[in-house]
């Protein structure tokens, strides 16, 4: 009988942490996300954000790496991004 490990791998903080933010494309979306990320993870280089548009242009996907300091930081960042109403998903 196979056993499964229910313990998720632990992240050792601080570390470089990739995030992906998907949201409604439109004026100011990239700047909005960059400002929020910068508040929670200072030192983000806006030039290092990988921006991809969906096929129909309705959504933008922003990929970046931050310096993660702990789960509380990641939770607060996720909550503030979602609270904008323009962010659909944070991965």
N, C-alpha and C positions, 0 to 999 in steps of 0.2 A: 504494500500500500504506500503510495506516494504521500509525502508530507509537504505542505506549503509553508513558506516563511511569511508570516503576516507583518513582520517588522520591515518597514520601509528603510532604504539606505539612509544613513544619517549624513547630513551636510556638516562639514567642519567650517565654522565661521572664524574669522572673516575669510571671504573667498570671492573670486570673480564669478559672477552669476549671470547667465544669459536670460534675458526676458524678451518676450514678444507681446506687443500690444496691437490688437486689431480693433479698428473703430471706423466710424462713419467718416469718409473723406470729406474734406471741406476746408475752407479758409481757416488757418490758424491751428489745425489739428496737431501738426508736428510740433509746433511751438508750445502748445498746451501740454502735450505729453512730456516734452523735454523739460519744461519748467517744473512739473510735478516730480518727475524722476530726480531732477537736480536737488529739489528740497529734501528728498529722502536719501539720496545717494550722491552727495556732492562730488564733482569732478567729472561728470559726464561730458564727453566731447560730442557736441551736436553733429560734427562732421563724420563721426563714427556710427551714426544711426543708419542702418540699412532700411531703406524705404521701398516698399513694393505696393503697387496698385493692383486691385482685383481686376479681373478680366473686363468687367463692365464699368470700372471706375468708381463704384459706389463705396468701396472700402479701401482702407490703407492698412498695411501690416508694417509695423516698425519693430526692428530687431536691434538690440543693443546689449552691452554687457555693463553691469554695475558692480561696485564693490559692496557685497552684502555683508552686513555686520551681525545679523541674527534674524530669527523668524518674526520677531515683532516688527522690525523694519519692513520686511517683505509684506506682511499683512497690512500694515499702514499704507504702504505704497499701493497695493492692490485696491484697498478700500477707497483711497482718494481718486485713483484713476477711474474706478467704476462710478463714483459719485458724480463725475462730470456729465454723465448721460450720453456722452459721445463714444465711450469705450464699450465695445461689445464683449471682449475677451482679453484676459491677461494670462499668458502662459509662461 
